[in-house]
Amino acid sequence: MSYRAFKKLLGESTLERKTRFWLGFGIIVLMISSFWLFVWQTEQVAFEQVTTTGRLLVDPVVARIHLESQDRAAAMKEFQDGWEQTWPEGMSNYRYDILRLSAHKPEQQPNAEEQNIIRSFMQDPNKHEVVRMAQNKEIVRYYAPVRASQTCLKCHPLPGESQETEPLKAGDVMDVIRLELSTEHMQSGLHTNRAFLITNAIITSLLIVAGSYLIIRYVVVKPVKHLRQVSEAISSGQLGVQSEIHTGDEFEELSYAFNRMVRNLMSMQERLQNANADLDKKVDELAQANMALYESNRLKSDFLTTMSHELRTPLHSILGFSDVLLSNPQLSEKQQRWVANIQASGKQLLALIEDVLDLAKMEAGKMNITPENFALGELTEPLLNNLRPLAEKKNIDLRQQLPDDLPKLHQDAGKVRQILSNLVSNAIKFTPEGGRVLLRAEVEGDQLVLKVIDTGVGIAPEDQERIFEKFRQARAPGKPTEDVLTREHQGTGLGLSIVRE
């Protein structure tokens, strides 16, 4: 199985499947481990019992050897019958041999491993036994030394069968007894016990897994599925659905919290619906007000356009007759001054009407642009000449600064003239006597920047955006804010608005 399939099976599966698998897997591992540990411990105890059996058989075997060596068959028979009748079942299934390093009998000659065992007994006086297990584990060999005592020295002055060795001393190894104990009966019992334990482990694991499955399915997964069904119903718009879990545990508390959340959602939805209804109502009112404003603005624009045309016709007649009167030599100086005042006022009124007409055209989207190629100097020189008398009245130095290699512009010359006229006239109007006004042109990349620089009163930072609104006029820095219709200087407040438009 690939890692992706394993991850999908165990990591991206349902909660019930993941919990059932991991819990079952953990239970089986724990059960197998515990039962295996118990079997291993039981086998260790059984093999220790075999060792104990060998230890208990040493003394009877030594007694039997003494009886056989003294040729007391009747006594030996009586002795053997006595302890074998009282010995536990299975202890009589053994055979013994006597091992000696200097033995002449073949049955008493030890192999290489047993020679090492005999030497270890001889070298270590405190060593009393050695246990070896056959490869097939069906026979356990128990080795025990027979050490000489004071009583033994009376009959056995020399070790073994040779008379050339040194005399025995108390504690020396006389012989080594090898007991071969059969484990067939024990192995049969261990196999039976192992089969019983494995069967018990499997049955117990299956019962625990089945019980865990029922617990997970009906105690854990069922409430979760119910909450999922309720949440899906709510997400589909059925806010009247309630969670019904009565388990008396945390799931019931979660169900109550879920229901409270649903009630809050319903309350919020109701408030949102009411707010949307109010908002729709206000939008309708605003739309109606906007239509009314649009209609009023259209009527205003039509009115301004009509009035501008109607006012310009008689005004042109007034200006024309004023020119005729000024050309009459029979008028006295006082009459000429009156006619000049009439002409100046008429021109001022005509400029105001032109501004209002331009503003109405721009609001109506009817302002036409006619681009043409022209030199900037040819436009600014006559413009400054027309405004120079106004500057000379206030002793203002009016100049221009244009690059010599300035290319021709492709713009609406009339609109550019009107923009510069409004900016320069404003600069002259708000510059005190003896000041300076400069019209400068600079090339920045592919853009032409026109700047009007003056030494006037300046514009307060908070008014620098407001001055471009209609009928607005800036206040001098440091002076308190005044009403929108209060004027420090003469003018309508339309020039900069037209410039921006």
Summary of the structure (lengths in Angstrom):
residues: 501
radius of gyration: 62.5
end to end distance: 74.6
largest distance: 191.2
contacts: 1279
relative contact order: 0.05
helix: 61%
strand: 11%
